[in-house]
């Protein structure tokens, strides 16, 4: 009897579909709390290792911190082409449980959705990549190149995982192409499917403004009041039109979205994008952010008591730099715009993200993504884009790898709940997204 049951189990497991396997991995991954900080991504690395081992796939846990290990595994191809890297980070941003209507680490299923921190960013992608990786092995699929699975720690904070790997284990992750997070799939009001392939990203460039003046009693106003100088400086920066710059991705982006109904108004402005940039940007902040370095003041610090004028006031700015500009160019522009000797413009100490050229729109992988999507839906819009948010992909682009944020899961919530409350994904798109991703990977690995 016992033997009979076991045999039945074995049949059930081997018959698991890609969709079921993706969903099973996904639910297991959501239940592992890898909130960063502290991360504890080794939980995910060990889970993946155990699942891969069941399928006879060896993997390595690598990294500089035992609690924050990365996982790397490889399926060998025939060596005709350079490897394909499937990457997804294992950490998530923290939650504020009071603001969630469901527990954030229970993978609650409700109204066709699966809820949990990481549902969008990016355990759905990780689960799908794992499931496809396992299927390639199970079905002994012939491959024209090695396929590498990488789940890296600490993407959401310091990117220490990917940087450690690049320094210490480059040969284990080096590849021609990488499929990564940050692609976006959505539906327009007239039901056109839009697939945005992330080929480039803006560079977080935090800036601190420090204003200095004389301290004194609040009853005697002074022209050199540090708080007043600081607020003037912030106002100059946020009102200014920063210079406009396009790259191969953003130029194509504008051309493609102008074909969509909701952006038809762009068409007459396209021939002179640069000249029309302010009009376009004023109308749509998303488009504005595609064209220029942006500034959001986010934190202020000054004063201890309402009747005491402080001698110093500080603001922190979340600056998202175009990859075509250097930090120094940005600081210098800010100094000129502020034009006030009482204000110092300082880089926030800390990590530096690399600024890189967009990954090309002419590679075999970019074309395979585009063609696979078009085969599935000939009316779909496939558009390259530069993400406002940064990912670990930037570090790989800086090493010369072509990295694409692959758009496979339909986004139901606008804005996306990534990093927000009640993060969730529709169960049906988790499943059809895994199938789409599998087709893309098949297209690029078939001998
Ligand atoms: Zn992410």
Boltz pocket constraint, residues with backbone or C-beta under 6 A from the ligand:
constraints:
  - pocket:
      binder: B
      contacts: [[A, 89], [A, 121], [A, 122], [A, 155], [A, 181]]
      max_distance: 6.0
